[in-house]
Amino acid sequence: MANIKFQNGDIRENGQLLGKCKNDEVRDRYGSLLCKTRNDEIRSNTGTLIGKVRDGCVYSANGSRLGRIDDYMIDGMQHEKDVNIVATYHFLVKKFF
């Protein structure tokens, strides 16, 4: 994977801003809302359920297991909520479904 890091809410790839993850929201580099997280659910900017995170695993909206949190870890995000890590990975790094 490329050199992707999290610092102070910013997600950067090789120093270039990809987006931000703050206050349970993921936004692109222009500030447009991509998704919100709440109660271990990831919802798109329109409110559509995208996925769920529970017990260290990631699930699609229909309940299919997609992997573990470790599969979606971004350097520097270890202390963020699991659901925010997965949402950030999905919307800013690589969509997984």
Secondary structure, 3 states (H helix, E strand, C coil): CCCEEEECCEEEECCEEEEEEECCEEEECCCCEEEEEECCEEEECCCCEEEEEECCEEEECCCCEEEEHHHHCCECCCCCCHHHHHHHHHHHHCCCC
